[in-house]
Amino acid sequence: MVRVVAGVLVLILAGASRADADWLITPYLAMGFAGETTFLVPERGAGESKLTVGASVALLGDGLLGLEADIAHTAGFFQGDDPLGLIQSSRVTTMGGNVIVAAPLVVTRESLRPYLVGGLGLIQARSDDVISIFPLDRDLLGLTLGGGAIGMLGGRTGVRFDLRHLKAISGEDGPLARDGVSRLSFWRASLGVVVRY
């Protein structure tokens, strides 16, 4: 599944290359919060705020539409402040391809440029517990929806902030399934440095 997602992202970005579009490379720090899961894990850390590191590459022109490839990693996603420390290690890694709908430059000029973003990708959820009763190793199709703004500070650099909701839309429900609750979902607020090429 990882190869399929990576292949689709390469094709999307390669096919979308236009002379009047800019490549925006954005490494970022983010905070994941309000997580929910129906996976059977021995701690309740998914709902706690977690530091996330990531990067995106976007192709965005002067008009409305652009494309983005995004990858982010959250270590300790399922671990909480349980004094027993039942989970030894856990992580959630997301990789996705998104469509960007941005305010045109004719309206915003080089000031703050708001956008909406949405797309599909891969959510990898991993967790190992002390006694190996509840190992978690899932690759899920994920949906991303959100928005934010890009503000260029000069010709080549700027900042980006956004808020996204990520949700698994595939996989088995598992023993803790509840109506209206995804197998895995969370919010992510990020702040990044934009480098334009």
N, C-alpha and C positions, 0 to 999 in steps of 0.2 A: 504494500500500500504506500510506503514511503517513496518508492521509485515512481509510482504512478503520479503522486502529488507533485514530486520534483519535476517530472517530465512535463506535466501540464503547465506548471509555472514557467518553465523555460520557453515552451511554445507560445504562451500568452505574451510574455515580455518580448520575445524575439519578433513575433508577428506585429506587435504594436509600435515598433520603433518608427518614429517620425522625425523629420529634420527640425520641426519647430517645437519639439518637446524636450524638456529637461529631465535628466536623471537626478533624483533626490535620494541620497543615501543618508539614513537616519539611525544611528545607534541611540538607544534609549534605556532609561531606567523607569520601572513601572511598579505600581503597587496593585497586586491582585487582592480582591476582597469580595465578600458576600458569596463565597463559594458554597455549592450544594452538591451532594453526591448520593447516589443510592448504592454505590459499591460497598461491599462489606470490608471495612477497614477498622482496626481496633482503637483508633483515636479519632477525635472530632476536629482535627486541625484544618479541614478543608474550608471551614467558615471563617477562619482567622485571616487577617491581612498578612500578605507575604510579598517579599521583594522579588521582582522579576527583572531579568536583563534580556534585551532583545535588540533586533535591528530590522530595518526594512529598506527595500529598494523600490522606488516608485518612478514611473514614467508619467510625467504630468506636463501637459502643454498649456497654452494660453486659454483654452476653452474649458468646457465643463467636465470632460471625461479623462480619466487616467487609470493606470493599473498599478498594483502594488504586490510585491512578494514580501511576506513578513515571517519572522521566526522569533520565538521567545522561549525562555526557560525559567521555570520556577522550581528551585530546590526546596525540599521539605514541605511540599504542598499539603500532604495529608497529616503531617506531624503537628501536634498541638503542645500544650504545656502540661501534658499528663506526666506526673512524677514517676510513673512506672516505665515510661519510655518504651512502649510496646512496639513502636515502629522504628526500625533501625535506619531506614533511608526511604525517601520517596521523592518523586518529581513529577511535574507535568511540563511537557514540551509541546508547543504549538507551531505548526507550519501552515501557511495559508496563502492563497491567491485572492486578491480583492479587487473590486472595481471602486474607483474613487469618483465621486460627483462633487466637484469643487466650484466655488464662485469664480466666474471668469475673470481674468486679469484686467479686462477692460473696465470692470466694475471696481475691483479692489486695488488695482495698480500693484505696487510692491508692498502694500501694507498687509495687515492681518487677513489671511485668506481662509475662510471657513470651508469645511468639506464634510461630506457624509461618506462612509465606507461600509462595504459589505462584501462577503464572499464565503468561499468554502475552503476547507483544508483538513489537516490531520491533527488530532489531539492524541498524544501519547501519554498514558497514565501508568506510572510504575510505583510500586510500594513493596517493601520487604519488612516483615515483622520478625520479632525475636525468635519465635518458635515455628515459623514458617507454616502457620495454619491458614493465614489469609493473604497469600501473595497476590499481587495485582500486576498484570501485564497486559494492557489493552491498547489497541490502536483503533481510534474512533474517527468517524467523519464528523467534522465540526463546522458550525455556522458562526460567522462573525458579523456583528452589526454595531455601528458606532458612528462617531463623528469627532471633529476637532478643528484645529486651525493651525496654519503655518504662517509664521512671520519671518520674513527675510530681514536680516540686520545689515546686510551688505550684498555685494554682487554674488558671492559664493556661499555665504553661511547664513544660517537662521536658526530658529527654534520651532519645535512642533509640540503641541500638547493635544492629547485626545483621550476619549473615554470609549471603551468597547465592551460589548457583552459577547462572551464566547460560550457556546453550548454544544454538547455532543448530540448528534441527531442519528446515530447508529449504535449498534451493539445490543447485547441482551440486557433486560431490565434488572436481573439479579434479585436476591432474596429480600432486599430492603426497598423494593420499588414502591413509590407512592404516586398517586394521581397528580399530574401537573408538575412533577419534579423530574428534571432531566437526569440521566445517568451521571452527568458531570456538567456543571455550569458555573461560571464566575464572571465577575467584572474586572476590568483592568484599566487603570488610569496611568497614563505615561507622560513623560517629559523627555524630549530628545533634542539633539543637535543635528541640524540639517546641513548637509554639504551638497551643493548643486554643481552638476557637470553639464 
